[in-house]
């Protein structure tokens, strides 16, 4: 499908979503909006288990967040949730415990376009961290270039309903064109149910794109569910498509240790072993079941029984995408 047709399709979806939002929100404006309660989410499990699995040297956690300290890095007043502080010291302690040397910090939606929590951590990492920023038209070209120099290698767009729903697709299109000049990729966060509708857009993207959390598919719907078939089809035939093996707690129907998510990860790895990456999603915002990160990395040999595939997942694929100068 041509890009123009894809964007027209997305525009229709966005228009319908916005119309519903406007209709449903008229009674909530004025004073009611000012009194909106922003929920506090639970902290991560601070008692990280020492994993049985020993990750290979140079392993990278490609999906993490840093929250706070809020006094230094204040959250957007438009955020949909408030997390407890899970700062850089906690972040380093986590990775030391699970044996991971590198990380990609994805700026969470609650920071809006303030990317300092990411770039400050990168600056203190000795080259071991890279980042994904939040970007829109308010970010100038000079600011984009500064982010690139600061270790940012892509930007993220949320299409998940509980995080605000579809972005402005005109802004999305302009941003894709701008970040293409920097050699960045785009990180995409979807609800699985929406993947079929977004297939035309994904199929037409002119830059590499990375889909979070195995597309948030639901394990209870099986490997033959339509969203997962679309995900594997894109991964099989589109060299621009990458997928993160992350968020098994978001996929699982049975709960910890999330073994019902393993067949989905295995299928993705079998489909394109050179375009899948592992991420912890620490500190796990908005999950129903809080995982222990030691358990999560112990899933890696179940996802990829072959040592060569484990190395691709944890070392080679992240290096090629985030440290291309080394690849």
Order of alpha helices (4+ residues) and beta strands (2+ residues): alpha-alpha-beta-alpha-beta-alpha-beta-alpha-beta-alpha-beta-alpha-beta-alpha-beta-alpha-alpha-beta-alpha-alpha-alpha-alpha
